[in-house]
Amino acid sequence: MTQPTVQDGDFQEFVRAFNDAAARLEETHAALTAQVSRLQAELAEANERLRRSRSLAALGEMAAGIAHEIRNPLGAIALNAEMLREDVAGNAAASTSVEKILRAARRLDRIVGDVLSFARDTRVNAVETSAREIFELAASDCEALLADDEIDLRIDIDGACALRADAPLVAQAVANLVRNAVQAMQGLPHREITLSAREARLRTAAGSRRGFVVLAVEDTGPGIPAEARERIFNPFFTTREEGTGLGLAIVHRIVDAHGGMTACAESTRRVAGHGPGARLELALPLEPSEVRGADGVSLGEAVRRRIGGSQSVHAHAG
């Protein structure tokens, strides 16, 4: 019986097919390795955002309690200083001292107000809205400030950018960013702010991908140092001598209440001969979802518990 033989051409074809398959497997392995690395990086970033949200919830609860403890004696100081001002009306030196006390009391009251604004229950009244409506509300809120500082405000919206969100609340966050940009550009010859919006699919803290509307506020100022970008949304962090460092923390609180994300980078709209500028982004999901703390309690609920407990203690003490 004749045994089958392998022809040289068949063997070469087999070797060629084997090599092709091996090459494709190598490419697939490399692609999968890169994909796994990218997913691991995204998951680490998502976990960090979740950890930060939980930390902010805990800090908000504590800050609310401290602010309420301070506000009552602070009110008493201001009231007594007002009465004292009338008593020392004829004494220039004493009147100067009283005015200093009143100014300090007013500044402390503003700080307490900022703390409570950061810690208060940011319940989201989600309705159908759009980036344009949010930007128009923010621009109206900052109209006088922009006019006084002669700053150009531009709006650039890519697509419909429709979403369900609390428009006045998000507009407050955008307005806070605009005010920060105005302060950063003081004294510069070219001052311009651009509000832009686009739609994107981003990975959430839970690891899934969702549709977002990304709102960005860009300026032509000196930019934000790289070492400060990871901290600018932290409560009480500020690079200025004046201010509480809560403006951007309140922005983060509002975005968090929508289940969104914040980011900071150099501006993409650089002006020749000027600073790198700053770009702050607020990514809002098409449908909001409330962020909850490590114990499953929302920040608003945690604050209500802390304030309620503080008030009950005062009631028993009285």
Backbone torsions as a table, in degrees:
resi	resn	phi	psi	omega
1	MET	NA	133.9	-175.9
2	THR	-81.3	127.3	177.5
3	GLN	-80.6	140.0	178.4
4	PRO	-66.7	144.2	179.7
5	THR	-116.4	148.5	178.0
6	VAL	-93.9	119.7	179.2
7	GLN	-75.0	152.6	179.6
8	ASP	-57.2	-39.6	-179.1
9	GLY	-64.5	-39.8	178.9
10	ASP	-66.4	-41.0	-179.0
11	PHE	-64.1	-43.1	179.5
12	GLN	-63.4	-38.0	178.1
13	GLU	-65.0	-40.2	178.1
14	PHE	-62.3	-45.7	179.7
15	VAL	-62.1	-41.4	179.9
16	ARG	-63.0	-43.8	179.2
17	ALA	-64.2	-39.8	178.4
18	PHE	-62.4	-45.7	-179.8
19	ASN	-63.2	-39.5	178.3
20	ASP	-63.2	-44.6	-179.9
21	ALA	-63.3	-41.0	179.5
22	ALA	-64.3	-39.4	179.8
23	ALA	-65.3	-41.6	179.7
24	ARG	-66.0	-38.5	177.2
25	LEU	-63.3	-39.8	178.1
26	GLU	-62.8	-44.2	179.0
27	GLU	-63.1	-43.2	178.9
28	THR	-62.1	-42.2	178.9
29	HIS	-62.1	-44.1	179.8
30	ALA	-63.3	-41.6	-179.7
31	ALA	-65.4	-41.8	179.6
32	LEU	-66.3	-39.1	178.4
33	THR	-62.1	-43.5	178.6
34	ALA	-64.6	-40.3	179.8
35	GLN	-64.8	-42.3	178.8
36	VAL	-62.9	-43.3	178.9
37	SER	-61.5	-42.9	179.8
38	ARG	-64.9	-43.0	179.5
39	LEU	-65.1	-37.6	177.6
40	GLN	-64.1	-41.1	178.6
41	ALA	-65.1	-43.0	179.5
42	GLU	-65.5	-39.1	178.8
43	LEU	-65.6	-41.0	178.0
44	ALA	-62.1	-40.8	178.6
45	GLU	-65.6	-42.1	179.1
46	ALA	-63.8	-40.9	178.0
47	ASN	-64.3	-37.3	178.3
48	GLU	-65.9	-40.6	177.9
49	ARG	-63.7	-40.1	179.2
50	LEU	-65.3	-43.3	178.3
51	ARG	-60.6	-40.7	-178.9
52	ARG	-66.4	-40.4	178.9
53	SER	-62.5	-41.1	178.4
54	ARG	-66.0	-38.8	178.7
55	SER	-64.9	-40.9	178.9
56	LEU	-64.5	-36.8	178.3
57	ALA	-62.7	-44.3	179.3
58	ALA	-65.9	-41.2	179.6
59	LEU	-66.4	-39.3	178.5
60	GLY	-61.0	-41.3	177.9
61	GLU	-61.4	-45.4	-179.4
62	MET	-66.4	-43.1	-177.8
63	ALA	-63.1	-38.3	179.5
64	ALA	-61.2	-43.4	179.5
65	GLY	-63.5	-45.1	-179.9
66	ILE	-63.6	-43.6	-177.5
67	ALA	-61.5	-41.8	179.7
68	HIS	-69.0	-33.3	176.6
69	GLU	-66.1	-33.1	-177.5
70	ILE	-81.0	-35.8	-170.2
71	ARG	-60.9	-40.9	-178.0
72	ASN	-63.6	-54.5	177.5
73	PRO	-64.1	-30.3	178.4
74	LEU	-65.5	-39.9	176.9
75	GLY	-62.4	-38.4	178.8
76	ALA	-65.9	-40.1	178.0
77	ILE	-61.5	-47.4	-179.0
78	ALA	-62.8	-42.2	-179.3
79	LEU	-63.7	-45.0	179.3
80	ASN	-67.3	-34.2	178.0
81	ALA	-67.0	-38.2	176.8
82	GLU	-61.9	-42.8	178.9
83	MET	-66.7	-38.6	-179.7
84	LEU	-67.6	-32.8	179.2
85	ARG	-60.0	-37.7	178.1
86	GLU	-68.5	-37.6	-177.5
87	ASP	-69.9	-30.0	-176.0
88	VAL	-107.8	24.7	-176.2
89	ALA	-55.4	-30.8	-177.7
90	GLY	-91.1	-2.5	-176.9
91	ASN	-109.5	106.9	-174.1
92	ALA	-61.6	-45.3	-177.5
93	ALA	-64.4	-44.6	-179.5
94	ALA	-66.9	-38.5	179.5
95	SER	-63.0	-38.8	178.3
96	THR	-62.4	-43.0	179.5
97	SER	-64.3	-40.5	180.0
98	VAL	-65.2	-39.9	178.7
99	GLU	-62.8	-37.4	176.8
100	LYS	-63.5	-40.8	178.2
101	ILE	-62.7	-43.5	-178.8
102	LEU	-65.5	-41.2	178.7
103	ARG	-63.4	-42.2	179.1
104	ALA	-65.1	-39.7	179.6
105	ALA	-65.0	-40.6	178.8
106	ARG	-65.6	-39.4	178.7
107	ARG	-64.7	-42.9	177.9
108	LEU	-64.1	-36.1	179.2
109	ASP	-66.1	-37.2	176.4
110	ARG	-64.4	-39.3	178.5
111	ILE	-63.6	-44.7	178.1
112	VAL	-61.2	-40.7	178.3
113	GLY	-61.6	-40.8	177.9
114	ASP	-64.9	-40.6	179.4
115	VAL	-62.4	-44.7	-179.8
116	LEU	-68.5	-34.5	176.7
117	SER	-64.4	-38.6	177.5
118	PHE	-67.1	-40.7	-171.8
119	ALA	-89.6	-14.0	-172.8
120	ARG	-65.4	163.7	-179.6
121	ASP	-68.9	110.1	179.7
122	THR	-94.7	68.5	178.1
123	ARG	-67.5	131.4	-176.8
124	VAL	-92.7	119.4	173.6
125	ASN	-96.0	84.3	-172.2
126	ALA	-76.7	124.9	175.9
127	VAL	-135.7	167.1	176.2
128	GLU	-65.7	124.2	179.7
129	THR	-147.9	-169.2	-179.6
130	SER	-152.3	163.9	177.6
131	ALA	-59.8	-37.3	-179.5
132	ARG	-62.5	-44.9	179.4
133	GLU	-62.6	-42.1	179.3
134	ILE	-63.1	-44.7	-179.7
135	PHE	-64.5	-38.7	180.0
136	GLU	-65.7	-39.3	176.6
137	LEU	-63.8	-44.5	-179.6
138	ALA	-65.0	-42.5	-179.9
139	ALA	-63.7	-39.0	178.1
140	SER	-64.2	-40.1	179.9
141	ASP	-65.0	-33.2	-176.2
142	CYS	-101.7	8.6	-172.6
143	GLU	-56.1	-48.5	-178.1
144	ALA	-64.7	-42.2	-179.6
145	LEU	-62.0	-44.4	-179.7
146	LEU	-65.5	-38.3	179.4
147	ALA	-67.8	-42.9	-178.9
148	ASP	-62.5	-38.1	-177.8
149	ASP	-93.8	3.2	178.4
150	GLU	51.5	54.4	-178.9
151	ILE	-108.9	130.7	177.1
152	ASP	-77.2	135.0	176.8
153	LEU	-118.6	123.0	179.9
154	ARG	-114.9	147.7	178.3
155	ILE	-122.9	127.6	-177.3
156	ASP	-133.5	106.8	-176.2
157	ILE	-117.1	124.8	-178.9
158	ASP	-99.4	103.3	-179.9
159	GLY	89.8	-171.4	-176.7
160	ALA	-71.2	-39.1	-179.2
161	CYS	49.7	48.5	177.9
162	ALA	-90.1	144.9	-179.3
163	LEU	-158.8	170.8	172.1
164	ARG	-103.6	117.5	-177.5
165	ALA	-159.5	170.4	174.1
166	ASP	-87.8	95.0	-172.4
167	ALA	-57.0	-48.6	179.4
168	PRO	-60.8	-37.2	-179.1
169	LEU	-68.4	-45.3	178.6
170	VAL	-66.7	-37.0	177.2
171	ALA	-61.8	-35.5	175.7
172	GLN	-61.8	-41.7	178.5
173	ALA	-63.6	-44.6	179.0
174	VAL	-63.4	-42.3	179.4
175	ALA	-61.8	-38.1	176.4
176	ASN	-61.0	-40.8	178.5
177	LEU	-67.0	-37.9	178.3
178	VAL	-64.3	-43.6	179.2
179	ARG	-62.3	-40.6	176.7
180	ASN	-60.9	-41.8	-179.5
181	ALA	-64.7	-40.5	178.8
182	VAL	-60.6	-45.3	180.0
183	GLN	-64.6	-37.5	-178.4
184	ALA	-67.4	-27.9	-175.5
185	MET	-97.2	4.9	-178.0
186	GLN	-58.2	131.5	178.3
187	GLY	86.1	-4.9	-179.9
188	LEU	-87.4	146.7	-177.1
189	PRO	-69.9	-36.3	-178.9
190	HIS	-113.3	115.5	-177.2
191	ARG	-128.6	117.9	-177.5
192	GLU	-146.4	140.7	177.6
193	ILE	-123.8	134.0	178.2
194	THR	-119.0	127.6	172.6
195	LEU	-101.9	120.7	-179.1
196	SER	-128.3	158.5	179.9
197	ALA	-147.0	145.7	176.7
198	ARG	-151.4	162.7	175.4
199	GLU	-100.5	145.9	-178.5
200	ALA	-156.5	157.1	171.9
201	ARG	-105.1	120.5	-174.8
202	LEU	-126.5	158.2	178.4
203	ARG	-85.0	132.6	-178.6
204	THR	-88.4	175.8	178.2
205	ALA	-63.4	-24.9	178.5
206	ALA	-79.9	-7.9	177.5
207	GLY	98.0	-9.2	-179.9
208	SER	-90.5	164.6	177.1
209	ARG	-100.3	137.0	-179.7
210	ARG	-137.0	162.4	175.9
211	GLY	-80.7	135.9	-179.4
212	PHE	-131.3	155.8	164.4
213	VAL	-108.8	122.3	-177.3
214	VAL	-100.7	113.0	176.5
215	LEU	-95.6	133.0	-178.8
216	ALA	-128.0	141.3	174.5
217	VAL	-119.6	117.7	-177.8
218	GLU	-119.8	143.3	177.4
219	ASP	-130.0	174.3	179.7
220	THR	-109.8	30.2	-178.6
221	GLY	-83.6	-162.5	-175.7
222	PRO	-75.8	-6.9	179.5
223	GLY	84.9	175.8	-179.2
224	ILE	-112.9	126.2	-179.9
225	PRO	-54.9	144.0	-177.2
226	ALA	-56.9	-38.2	-176.6
227	GLU	-70.6	-16.1	-178.9
228	ALA	-97.0	-13.0	-172.8
229	ARG	-64.2	-32.4	-179.8
230	GLU	-78.1	-9.1	-173.4
231	ARG	-116.4	-8.7	-170.5
232	ILE	-65.0	-24.7	178.6
233	PHE	-89.8	0.7	178.2
234	ASN	-74.2	139.7	177.0
235	PRO	-59.7	138.1	175.3
236	PHE	71.3	6.7	174.6
237	PHE	-90.7	125.0	178.2
238	THR	-148.3	150.2	176.5
239	THR	-102.6	3.0	180.0
240	ARG	-108.4	154.1	-179.9
241	GLU	-69.7	-37.9	178.4
242	GLU	-94.6	154.9	176.5
243	GLY	106.6	159.8	-175.8
244	THR	-95.2	-13.7	-175.5
245	GLY	75.4	22.4	-178.4
246	LEU	-110.3	-8.4	-178.2
247	GLY	-57.6	-49.7	-179.6
248	LEU	-76.7	-27.5	175.5
249	ALA	-65.3	-36.6	176.6
250	ILE	-66.4	-39.3	175.5
251	VAL	-57.8	-48.2	-179.7
252	HIS	-61.9	-38.0	-179.8
253	ARG	-62.1	-43.2	-179.7
254	ILE	-65.5	-44.7	179.8
255	VAL	-65.2	-41.3	177.5
256	ASP	-58.9	-40.3	-178.8
257	ALA	-63.0	-24.9	177.2
258	HIS	-89.6	-3.3	-175.2
259	GLY	76.9	25.8	-177.3
260	GLY	-101.0	-167.6	-175.5
261	MET	-139.0	154.8	177.3
262	THR	-119.6	154.5	178.5
263	ALA	-153.3	157.0	-178.7
264	CYS	-136.9	139.6	179.0
265	ALA	-158.7	178.7	172.9
266	GLU	-72.8	153.6	-179.9
267	SER	-67.2	145.6	175.1
268	THR	-89.0	-2.9	-176.9
269	ARG	-115.5	57.6	-178.4
270	ARG	-64.8	147.9	176.4
271	VAL	-111.0	127.2	-177.8
272	ALA	-55.1	132.0	177.6
273	GLY	85.0	2.1	-179.2
274	HIS	-122.5	-178.8	-177.4
275	GLY	-66.9	171.3	-178.7
276	PRO	-69.4	-17.7	-178.4
277	GLY	73.8	172.1	179.2
278	ALA	-128.8	148.0	177.0
279	ARG	-130.1	117.2	177.5
280	LEU	-112.8	128.6	-175.4
281	GLU	-114.3	139.4	174.0
282	LEU	-119.1	110.7	179.5
283	ALA	-96.6	114.4	-177.2
284	LEU	-111.1	129.0	178.9
285	PRO	-66.7	152.8	179.0
286	LEU	-60.8	-30.6	174.5
287	GLU	-124.5	121.3	-176.0
288	PRO	-70.6	153.8	174.3
289	SER	-144.0	129.1	-175.0
290	GLU	-70.5	133.7	177.1
291	VAL	-83.0	136.1	-177.6
292	ARG	-117.7	156.0	-177.5
293	GLY	-76.7	-176.8	-176.4
294	ALA	-62.6	-28.4	-179.9
295	ASP	-94.6	11.8	178.2
296	GLY	82.7	7.3	-178.7
297	VAL	-102.4	133.5	178.7
298	SER	-69.3	160.5	179.3
299	LEU	-59.3	-43.4	-179.6
300	GLY	-59.0	-44.4	179.3
301	GLU	-64.7	-40.4	179.3
302	ALA	-62.2	-41.4	179.4
303	VAL	-65.5	-43.2	-179.9
304	ARG	-61.2	-39.7	178.5
305	ARG	-62.3	-45.8	-176.6
306	ARG	-64.7	-44.7	-179.8
307	ILE	-66.2	-41.9	179.2
308	GLY	-60.7	-42.7	178.4
309	GLY	-65.5	-39.2	178.9
310	SER	-63.9	-43.0	-178.1
311	GLN	-66.9	-37.4	-179.0
312	SER	-67.2	-35.4	177.2
313	VAL	-63.2	-45.2	179.4
314	HIS	-62.2	-38.2	-177.5
315	ALA	-64.6	-40.6	179.6
316	HIS	-72.9	-35.1	-179.4
317	ALA	-65.9	-34.7	-177.5
318	GLY	-73.2	NA	NA
